[in-house]
Amino acid sequence: MIHAFQKKSKAGIATPKSEMELVRQRLQQLRTEVKNAEKKSS
């Protein structure tokens, strides 16, 4: 799991932009870490 949050608003269905940006940042960091780990094991 990269990121989890509890949606509190019942109105609207869009995920807040700040939450989406945090998810994107964490996903990029995870991809970088996986890539580096693959290089070390090769």
All heavy atoms as a GROMACS GRO file, in nm:
protein
  336
    1MET      N    1   0.084  -0.115   0.000
    1MET     CA    2   0.000   0.000   0.000
    1MET      C    3   0.090   0.123   0.000
    1MET      O    4   0.183   0.133   0.078
    1MET     CB    5  -0.090   0.001   0.123
    1MET     CG    6  -0.180   0.122   0.124
    1MET     SD    7  -0.292   0.136   0.262
    1MET     CE    8  -0.365  -0.020   0.275
    2ILE      N    9   0.059   0.215  -0.087
    2ILE     CA   10   0.138   0.337  -0.100
    2ILE      C   11   0.081   0.449  -0.014
    2ILE      O   12   0.153   0.520   0.054
    2ILE     CB   13   0.145   0.381  -0.246
    2ILE    CG1   14   0.217   0.274  -0.327
    2ILE    CG2   15   0.216   0.515  -0.259
    2ILE    CD1   16   0.213   0.297  -0.474
    3HIS      N   17  -0.050   0.463  -0.016
    3HIS     CA   18  -0.113   0.574   0.056
    3HIS      C   19  -0.258   0.540   0.083
    3HIS      O   20  -0.325   0.484  -0.002
    3HIS     CB   21  -0.103   0.703  -0.025
    3HIS     CG   22  -0.163   0.823   0.041
    3HIS    ND1   23  -0.107   0.882   0.150
    3HIS    CD2   24  -0.275   0.892   0.014
    3HIS    CE1   25  -0.181   0.985   0.187
    3HIS    NE2   26  -0.284   0.993   0.106
    4ALA      N   27  -0.305   0.574   0.202
    4ALA     CA   28  -0.446   0.554   0.236
    4ALA      C   29  -0.496   0.674   0.312
    4ALA      O   30  -0.421   0.737   0.386
    4ALA     CB   31  -0.463   0.428   0.320
    5PHE      N   32  -0.622   0.706   0.292
    5PHE     CA   33  -0.684   0.815   0.367
    5PHE      C   34  -0.833   0.788   0.376
    5PHE      O   35  -0.888   0.713   0.297
    5PHE     CB   36  -0.657   0.951   0.304
    5PHE     CG   37  -0.721   0.970   0.169
    5PHE    CD1   38  -0.842   1.037   0.156
    5PHE    CD2   39  -0.660   0.923   0.054
    5PHE    CE1   40  -0.901   1.054   0.032
    5PHE    CE2   41  -0.718   0.940  -0.070
    5PHE     CZ   42  -0.839   1.006  -0.080
    6GLN      N   43  -0.896   0.849   0.471
    6GLN     CA   44  -1.039   0.834   0.487
    6GLN      C   45  -1.108   0.956   0.430
    6GLN      O   46  -1.080   1.069   0.471
    6GLN     CB   47  -1.075   0.820   0.634
    6GLN     CG   48  -1.223   0.798   0.658
    6GLN     CD   49  -1.255   0.774   0.804
    6GLN    OE1   50  -1.167   0.778   0.888
    6GLN    NE2   51  -1.380   0.749   0.833
    7LYS      N   52  -1.194   0.933   0.336
    7LYS     CA   53  -1.270   1.043   0.276
    7LYS      C   54  -1.381   1.082   0.372
    7LYS      O   55  -1.460   0.997   0.414
    7LYS     CB   56  -1.326   1.003   0.140
    7LYS     CG   57  -1.394   1.117   0.069
    7LYS     CD   58  -1.429   1.080  -0.072
    7LYS     CE   59  -1.498   1.198  -0.137
    7LYS     NZ   60  -1.539   1.171  -0.270
    8LYS      N   61  -1.385   1.208   0.408
    8LYS     CA   62  -1.481   1.253   0.508
    8LYS      C   63  -1.604   1.318   0.446
    8LYS      O   64  -1.711   1.313   0.502
    8LYS     CB   65  -1.414   1.352   0.603
    8LYS     CG   66  -1.302   1.288   0.682
    8LYS     CD   67  -1.230   1.389   0.769
    8LYS     CE   68  -1.112   1.323   0.837
    8LYS     NZ   69  -1.033   1.418   0.910
    9SER      N   70  -1.589   1.377   0.330
    9SER     CA   71  -1.699   1.450   0.267
    9SER      C   72  -1.791   1.353   0.194
    9SER      O   73  -1.747   1.265   0.121
    9SER     CB   74  -1.645   1.552   0.168
    9SER     OG   75  -1.749   1.612   0.097
   10LYS      N   76  -1.918   1.371   0.212
   10LYS     CA   77  -2.014   1.288   0.138
   10LYS      C   78  -2.056   1.358   0.009
   10LYS      O   79  -2.108   1.296  -0.081
   10LYS     CB   80  -2.135   1.262   0.226
   10LYS     CG   81  -2.100   1.192   0.355
   10LYS     CD   82  -2.205   1.091   0.392
   10LYS     CE   83  -2.184   1.029   0.527
   10LYS     NZ   84  -2.067   0.955   0.550
   11ALA      N   85  -2.031   1.488   0.003
   11ALA     CA   86  -2.064   1.564  -0.118
   11ALA      C   87  -1.945   1.562  -0.213
   11ALA      O   88  -1.831   1.578  -0.171
   11ALA     CB   89  -2.098   1.708  -0.081
   12GLY      N   90  -1.970   1.542  -0.338
   12GLY     CA   91  -1.861   1.540  -0.436
   12GLY      C   92  -1.791   1.406  -0.437
   12GLY      O   93  -1.787   1.336  -0.337
   13ILE      N   94  -1.735   1.372  -0.551
   13ILE     CA   95  -1.668   1.242  -0.562
   13ILE      C   96  -1.520   1.255  -0.594
   13ILE      O   97  -1.449   1.156  -0.597
   13ILE     CB   98  -1.737   1.153  -0.668
   13ILE    CG1   99  -1.738   1.222  -0.804
   13ILE    CG2  100  -1.876   1.113  -0.624
   13ILE    CD1  101  -1.786   1.134  -0.918
   14ALA      N  102  -1.475   1.377  -0.618
   14ALA     CA  103  -1.335   1.397  -0.656
   14ALA      C  104  -1.243   1.383  -0.535
   14ALA      O  105  -1.275   1.430  -0.426
   14ALA     CB  106  -1.317   1.535  -0.718
   15THR      N  107  -1.130   1.317  -0.556
   15THR     CA  108  -1.027   1.307  -0.454
   15THR      C  109  -0.952   1.440  -0.451
   15THR      O  110  -0.918   1.493  -0.556
   15THR     CB  111  -0.931   1.192  -0.486
   15THR    OG1  112  -1.007   1.072  -0.496
   15THR    CG2  113  -0.825   1.177  -0.381
   16PRO      N  114  -0.925   1.493  -0.332
   16PRO     CA  115  -0.855   1.622  -0.323
   16PRO      C  116  -0.720   1.619  -0.397
   16PRO      O  117  -0.649   1.518  -0.394
   16PRO     CB  118  -0.833   1.641  -0.173
   16PRO     CG  119  -0.939   1.557  -0.108
   16PRO     CD  120  -0.960   1.441  -0.200
   17LYS      N  121  -0.688   1.729  -0.463
   17LYS     CA  122  -0.563   1.736  -0.540
   17LYS      C  123  -0.441   1.713  -0.453
   17LYS      O  124  -0.344   1.651  -0.496
   17LYS     CB  125  -0.553   1.872  -0.610
   17LYS     CG  126  -0.651   1.885  -0.724
   17LYS     CD  127  -0.635   2.018  -0.795
   17LYS     CE  128  -0.738   2.029  -0.906
   17LYS     NZ  129  -0.723   2.152  -0.982
   18SER      N  130  -0.444   1.763  -0.329
   18SER     CA  131  -0.329   1.743  -0.240
   18SER      C  132  -0.305   1.595  -0.212
   18SER      O  133  -0.191   1.549  -0.205
   18SER     CB  134  -0.348   1.820  -0.109
   18SER     OG  135  -0.464   1.774  -0.041
   19GLU      N  136  -0.412   1.519  -0.197
   19GLU     CA  137  -0.399   1.374  -0.174
   19GLU      C  138  -0.344   1.305  -0.298
   19GLU      O  139  -0.258   1.218  -0.288
   19GLU     CB  140  -0.535   1.313  -0.136
   19GLU     CG  141  -0.589   1.359  -0.004
   19GLU     CD  142  -0.512   1.308   0.116
   19GLU    OE1  143  -0.438   1.209   0.105
   19GLU    OE2  144  -0.528   1.368   0.223
   20MET      N  145  -0.393   1.345  -0.415
   20MET     CA  146  -0.345   1.284  -0.539
   20MET      C  147  -0.197   1.314  -0.562
   20MET      O  148  -0.121   1.228  -0.606
   20MET     CB  149  -0.428   1.330  -0.658
   20MET     CG  150  -0.570   1.275  -0.658
   20MET     SD  151  -0.578   1.095  -0.656
   20MET     CE  152  -0.504   1.057  -0.814
   21GLU      N  153  -0.155   1.435  -0.530
   21GLU     CA  154  -0.014   1.471  -0.546
   21GLU      C  155   0.074   1.389  -0.452
   21GLU      O  156   0.181   1.344  -0.491
   21GLU     CB  157   0.006   1.621  -0.522
   21GLU     CG  158   0.146   1.669  -0.550
   21GLU     CD  159   0.195   1.640  -0.691
   21GLU    OE1  160   0.115   1.645  -0.787
   21GLU    OE2  161   0.315   1.610  -0.706
   22LEU      N  162   0.029   1.368  -0.330
   22LEU     CA  163   0.104   1.287  -0.235
   22LEU      C  164   0.116   1.143  -0.285
   22LEU      O  165   0.224   1.082  -0.277
   22LEU     CB  166   0.035   1.290  -0.098
   22LEU     CG  167   0.106   1.221   0.016
   22LEU    CD1  168   0.247   1.277   0.036
   22LEU    CD2  169   0.026   1.236   0.144
   23VAL      N  170   0.010   1.089  -0.340
   23VAL     CA  171   0.014   0.954  -0.396
   23VAL      C  172   0.115   0.948  -0.511
   23VAL      O  173   0.196   0.855  -0.519
   23VAL     CB  174  -0.126   0.911  -0.446
   23VAL    CG1  175  -0.118   0.782  -0.526
   23VAL    CG2  176  -0.221   0.896  -0.330
   24ARG      N  177   0.114   1.048  -0.599
   24ARG     CA  178   0.208   1.050  -0.712
   24ARG      C  179   0.353   1.055  -0.664
   24ARG      O  180   0.439   0.986  -0.718
   24ARG     CB  181   0.178   1.168  -0.804
   24ARG     CG  182   0.055   1.149  -0.888
   24ARG     CD  183   0.034   1.265  -0.985
   24ARG     NE  184  -0.092   1.250  -1.054
   24ARG     CZ  185  -0.204   1.312  -1.022
   24ARG    NH1  186  -0.205   1.400  -0.923
   24ARG    NH2  187  -0.315   1.292  -1.090
   25GLN      N  188   0.378   1.137  -0.562
   25GLN     CA  189   0.514   1.149  -0.508
   25GLN      C  190   0.560   1.016  -0.449
   25GLN      O  191   0.673   0.972  -0.473
   25GLN     CB  192   0.520   1.257  -0.400
   25GLN     CG  193   0.509   1.397  -0.453
   25GLN     CD  194   0.498   1.499  -0.340
   25GLN    OE1  195   0.499   1.465  -0.223
   25GLN    NE2  196   0.488   1.625  -0.378
   26ARG      N  197   0.474   0.952  -0.372
   26ARG     CA  198   0.511   0.824  -0.310
   26ARG      C  199   0.530   0.715  -0.412
   26ARG      O  200   0.616   0.629  -0.398
   26ARG     CB  201   0.407   0.785  -0.206
   26ARG     CG  202   0.412   0.877  -0.086
   26ARG     CD  203   0.314   0.839   0.020
   26ARG     NE  204   0.328   0.928   0.135
   26ARG     CZ  205   0.249   0.923   0.240
   26ARG    NH1  206   0.152   0.836   0.247
   26ARG    NH2  207   0.267   1.008   0.340
   27LEU      N  208   0.448   0.715  -0.518
   27LEU     CA  209   0.462   0.616  -0.624
   27LEU      C  210   0.595   0.634  -0.696
   27LEU      O  211   0.666   0.537  -0.723
   27LEU     CB  212   0.345   0.626  -0.722
   27LEU     CG  213   0.347   0.528  -0.839
   27LEU    CD1  214   0.349   0.384  -0.790
   27LEU    CD2  215   0.227   0.552  -0.929
   28GLN      N  216   0.631   0.758  -0.725
   28GLN     CA  217   0.759   0.786  -0.791
   28GLN      C  218   0.875   0.740  -0.703
   28GLN      O  219   0.971   0.680  -0.751
   28GLN     CB  220   0.771   0.935  -0.824
   28GLN     CG  221   0.899   0.969  -0.898
   28GLN     CD  222   0.911   0.897  -1.031
   28GLN    OE1  223   0.813   0.886  -1.104
   28GLN    NE2  224   1.027   0.847  -1.062
   29GLN      N  225   0.867   0.767  -0.573
   29GLN     CA  226   0.972   0.726  -0.481
   29GLN      C  227   0.983   0.573  -0.477
   29GLN      O  228   1.093   0.518  -0.479
   29GLN     CB  229   0.943   0.779  -0.341
   29GLN     CG  230   1.049   0.742  -0.240
   29GLN     CD  231   1.018   0.794  -0.101
   29GLN    OE1  232   0.912   0.854  -0.078
   29GLN    NE2  233   1.107   0.772  -0.009
   30LEU      N  234   0.870   0.505  -0.474
   30LEU     CA  235   0.870   0.359  -0.473
   30LEU      C  236   0.933   0.304  -0.600
   30LEU      O  237   1.015   0.212  -0.595
   30LEU     CB  238   0.728   0.307  -0.457
   30LEU     CG  239   0.712   0.156  -0.458
   30LEU    CD1  240   0.785   0.094  -0.341
   30LEU    CD2  241   0.564   0.119  -0.455
   31ARG      N  242   0.898   0.361  -0.715
   31ARG     CA  243   0.955   0.316  -0.842
   31ARG      C  244   1.107   0.334  -0.842
   31ARG      O  245   1.180   0.247  -0.889
   31ARG     CB  246   0.893   0.392  -0.959
   31ARG     CG  247   0.753   0.349  -0.989
   31ARG     CD  248   0.695   0.430  -1.102
   31ARG     NE  249   0.563   0.378  -1.140
   31ARG     CZ  250   0.472   0.449  -1.204
   31ARG    NH1  251   0.495   0.574  -1.238
   31ARG    NH2  252   0.356   0.395  -1.234
   32THR      N  253   1.154   0.446  -0.790
   32THR     CA  254   1.297   0.472  -0.783
   32THR      C  255   1.366   0.370  -0.693
   32THR      O  256   1.471   0.314  -0.728
   32THR     CB  257   1.324   0.615  -0.730
   32THR    OG1  258   1.261   0.708  -0.819
   32THR    CG2  259   1.472   0.644  -0.722
   33GLU      N  260   1.307   0.341  -0.578
   33GLU     CA  261   1.366   0.245  -0.485
   33GLU      C  262   1.370   0.105  -0.545
   33GLU      O  263   1.469   0.033  -0.529
   33GLU     CB  264   1.288   0.245  -0.354
   33GLU     CG  265   1.308   0.372  -0.274
   33GLU     CD  266   1.226   0.376  -0.147
   33GLU    OE1  267   1.167   0.272  -0.109
   33GLU    OE2  268   1.219   0.484  -0.086
   34VAL      N  269   1.266   0.066  -0.615
   34VAL     CA  270   1.263  -0.067  -0.678
   34VAL      C  271   1.370  -0.075  -0.787
   34VAL      O  272   1.441  -0.175  -0.798
   34VAL     CB  273   1.122  -0.097  -0.736
   34VAL    CG1  274   1.125  -0.218  -0.828
   34VAL    CG2  275   1.022  -0.116  -0.624
   35LYS      N  276   1.381   0.031  -0.866
   35LYS     CA  277   1.481   0.033  -0.972
   35LYS      C  278   1.622   0.021  -0.914
   35LYS      O  279   1.705  -0.055  -0.965
   35LYS     CB  280   1.468   0.164  -1.051
   35LYS     CG  281   1.536   0.166  -1.183
   35LYS     CD  282   1.501   0.296  -1.254
   35LYS     CE  283   1.529   0.287  -1.402
   35LYS     NZ  284   1.491   0.408  -1.473
   36ASN      N  285   1.649   0.094  -0.806
   36ASN     CA  286   1.781   0.087  -0.742
   36ASN      C  287   1.807  -0.051  -0.682
   36ASN      O  288   1.918  -0.102  -0.689
   36ASN     CB  289   1.793   0.196  -0.635
   36ASN     CG  290   1.803   0.334  -0.694
   36ASN    OD1  291   1.838   0.353  -0.809
   36ASN    ND2  292   1.769   0.434  -0.614
   37ALA      N  293   1.706  -0.112  -0.625
   37ALA     CA  294   1.721  -0.245  -0.567
   37ALA      C  295   1.750  -0.348  -0.676
   37ALA      O  296   1.830  -0.440  -0.655
   37ALA     CB  297   1.594  -0.284  -0.490
   38GLU      N  298   1.686  -0.333  -0.791
   38GLU     CA  299   1.711  -0.426  -0.902
   38GLU      C  300   1.854  -0.412  -0.953
   38GLU      O  301   1.917  -0.512  -0.988
   38GLU     CB  302   1.613  -0.399  -1.016
   38GLU     CG  303   1.472  -0.443  -0.984
   38GLU     CD  304   1.372  -0.408  -1.093
   38GLU    OE1  305   1.406  -0.328  -1.184
   38GLU    OE2  306   1.259  -0.460  -1.086
   39LYS      N  307   1.906  -0.291  -0.957
   39LYS     CA  308   2.044  -0.270  -1.001
   39LYS      C  309   2.142  -0.334  -0.906
   39LYS      O  310   2.241  -0.393  -0.948
   39LYS     CB  311   2.075  -0.120  -1.011
   39LYS     CG  312   2.011  -0.052  -1.130
   39LYS     CD  313   2.049   0.095  -1.134
   39LYS     CE  314   1.981   0.166  -1.250
   39LYS     NZ  315   2.015   0.309  -1.252
   40LYS      N  316   2.116  -0.326  -0.776
   40LYS     CA  317   2.206  -0.382  -0.675
   40LYS      C  318   2.207  -0.534  -0.680
   40LYS      O  319   2.309  -0.597  -0.655
   40LYS     CB  320   2.165  -0.335  -0.536
   40LYS     CG  321   2.201  -0.192  -0.510
   40LYS     CD  322   2.161  -0.151  -0.369
   40LYS     CE  323   2.196  -0.006  -0.343
   40LYS     NZ  324   2.160   0.037  -0.207
   41SER      N  325   2.093  -0.594  -0.710
   41SER     CA  326   2.086  -0.740  -0.711
   41SER      C  327   2.139  -0.802  -0.839
   41SER      O  328   2.162  -0.921  -0.846
   41SER     CB  329   1.942  -0.786  -0.687
   41SER     OG  330   1.859  -0.750  -0.796
   42SER      N  331   2.160  -0.721  -0.941
   42SER     CA  332   2.209  -0.774  -1.069
   42SER      C  333   2.359  -0.784  -1.074
   42SER      O  334   2.433  -0.721  -1.013
   42SER     CB  335   2.164  -0.683  -1.184
   42SER     OG  336   2.025  -0.688  -1.196
   0.00000   0.00000   0.00000
